[in-house]
Amino acid sequence: MRNFVFATAFLVLVLGCGSAWAAGPAAATYNWTGFYGGLNAGLAVNDSSYTATPTGLFSTIPPADISALTDSGKFNNTAATIGGQVGYNYQCGRFVYGLETDFNYNSSNTSSTGFNGIAMIGFPFTVSQQVDYFGTLRARLGFTPADRYLIYVTGGLAYGYVSSSSYIPVSGVFFSGSSSGMQAGWAVGAGNEYALTNCWSVKLEYLYINLGSTSYTYGTPAHPGYTYTTNIDTAQHVIRVGFNYKF
């Protein structure tokens, strides 16, 4: 699913660029300079992964047993995203320089289940992740191959609110813990935008958002000192459409 979404976005960008070049040069009648604001909506394809590792006094058991009790996996869900953006463009010749910030609701909420165990005895575990919202602050560098048509690359800061919980039973003993909070990372992407009128434009954009790693450690009252540590790397592919109004 992730590869399909990325390939679709890339194909649309390439075809759009190609059609703009095929149209041939013309006298420019539109200038991208100015402040703008708008709305966007699309899909966020999860590319996050996790590892739940025995820690603490588990270090006293054989390494092979620790390996058998280590859980790892990926989150592969697709969620809706909707938000808004504001920014400023400055056009110099065919090049457009800009700065944009956006804030978006994200409905990503998923869990991964599996089994760990020693000597073929399986214990079911569950690790969940929820991304409530994300935002970015990005620079944009664009080029206008045809009048009213802009293609651009973009990159900068990303942030978001991420929650996670883990539930791992081992031989009738239950380890559970959770974590939530703001995380910061980076975003890169590309897009194209077309000015429908002197004020309104429509865009298609792809972003790869990486919110970095977070970890939390938890234990069980039944065996003090024995703990698990879950580490989650949070990342998403976002493809979205949007409308902008230039002031």
N, C-alpha and C positions, 0 to 999 in steps of 0.2 A: 504493500500500500504506500509506504514512504517513497519507494522508487517511482511508482506510478505518478504520484502527485508531483514530485520533482520533475520528472520527464515531461509531464503535461505543461507545467509552468515554463520550463525551458523552451519547449516547442512553440508555445504561444509567443514568447518573447522573440524568438528567432524569426518566426513567420511575420510578426509585426514589423520587425526591423527590415526584413527583406522586402516587404511590400512598400515600405516607406522609401527605400532606396530606388525601387522600381518606378516609383512615381516621378522621379527626376527632380532636379533642383527647380525651385521657383522663388519668386520674390517673397521675402518674409513679411507677413502681415500681422504676426502675433509675437508678443514679447512676454516671457515667463517671469520677469522681474516683479516682485511684490509679495505681500503677505497673503497667506491662504489658510483655510481651515476646512475640515470635512469629516466624513464618516467612512468606516470600512467594515467589511464582514467577510468571513472566510472559514477555513479549516486549519486546525492545528494538529499535526500528526506527531505523536509522541515518539521521541528517540532517546528516552531515558533508560538507564540501567542501574542495577543495584547489586550489592554483595552484603550478605549477613554472615559475619564471622564470629566463631567462639573466641572470647577473650577472657582476661582475668585468670582464675585458677584452672581454666580449661588448658592452659599451657602445660599443666602437669601430666596430661594424658598423651598417649602416643600421637605423633604428627599425622599418621594415617587416619586416626579417629577424628582428629580436628578437621582434616580435609573432608571426611565423610559428612561432617556436621555443618560444613560451610555451604550456604545457599547463595545462588546468584541467578540473575535473569534480566529480562528487558520488559519494559512497558510498551505496548504496541497499539494503544487505542487512538482513535481519531475523535476530535472534539470540535465544537463550534466556537468561533471567536468573533466578537464584535466590539468596535471601539471608535475612537475619534483621533484626529491628528491636527496639528497646527504647524506651520513652518514659514520659511521665507526663502525665496529664490532670487538669484541675481544672474541675469543673462549678459554674457559678453561674447559677441559674435554668435557662433553656433554652440558655445559651451554654456552650461547652466550650473551654477554653484548654489548649494542650498544647505539649510539646517532644518531638521524636522524632529518633533517629539510626538509620541502617541501614547495612549493609555487604553488598555483593552481588557474586557471580561473574557475569561477562558473557562469553559465548562469541563476541562479535563479532570476526570476522577476515575481511577482504575486500580486494580489490584492484580498481583501475580501469585499463583499458588503452585506448590510442588511438594516434594518429599526429600527429607534428609534422613540419615540413619547410619547405624553401625551394624555390620554382620547381617545385611539384607533386611533389617527391621526398619520400616519406613515410618517417619513422623511427618505429618502434613504441616506445612508452614504457609503463612500469608504475609506478604509485604504490599502495602498500598501507597498510592501517591495521589495528591490532588494539587493542581495548579489553579488558584483562584483568579489571578489576574497577572498581567505583565505589561510593561511599558518599555519604551526605548527613547534614546536621544541620539540621533544619527546625523552624520554629514552625508550629503548627496552630491555626486558629480555626474552631470548629464550632458548629452549631446543631442542636437536637433537635426537629424538627417533629412527631415522634411518639415514644411511649415506646419505648426500646431502639434507636432509630434515630438515627444521627448523620450529617450531611453537613458537609463541611469544605473549606476551602482551606488550602494549605500552601506554604511557601517558605523558602529559606535557602541555606546553603552546600552545594556539591557538589565532589567530588574524584574522581580516578580515575587509573589507570595506563594510559598510551597509548603505543603503539609505531608507528613508521612507517618505510618504506623506499622509495627511489626508484631506478629504473633507466631512464636516458634516453640512448639512442644518437643521436649527431649525426654524420653523414657518416663512419661507421666508427669514431668515437671514443665511448667509453662513459663516461657520468657516473653514478656510483652513490653513494648515501649513506643513512644511517639515523639515527634518533633514538628515544629512549625515556625515559620518566620520569613522575613524578607531575605532574598538572595540576589546577588548582583553578578553580572557577567558581561557578555558581548553579543552583538548581532551583526550579521552581514547579509547582503542580498542584492537583488537587482529588480528592476521594474521598467514598465513603459507607461506613458501617460499621454492622453490626447485631449486637446482643448476643443470642446464642443462649441463653445461660444467664447466671447472675450472674458467671461467670468467663470464659466463652469467647465470642469475637466473630469475625465474618467480615467482610472488607472487599474492596472493589474500588477501585483507585486509578490515576490517571493522573499522570505526571510528565514535564515537559520538562526535560532535563538539558543544560546548556551548560558544557563544560569549557574554554572559551576557545580561544585560538590558540597554536600553536607553529610555529617555523620552524627549518630546518637548511640549512647551505650545504655543498656538496661539489664536488669538482673531478675532474680526470683527470691522471695523470702525463704523458700525451702532450702536453698543452698547458697548462703551468702558468699560472695567472692567470685562465684561463677557468673559470667556476663556474656552478652552478645553485643556486637557493634554492627549497626547497619549503616552502610555508606551508599548514598544515592547521587548519581550524576544526572542532572536535569537538563534536557535539551529537547527542542521541538522544531519541526519544519512547519512554517506557516505560509500558506498561499491565500491571498485575499484580493478582493476587488474593492474599489473605493471611489468616492466622488469628492472633489474639492471645489471650493468657491474662492476665487481670487478677489481680494478687496481692492 
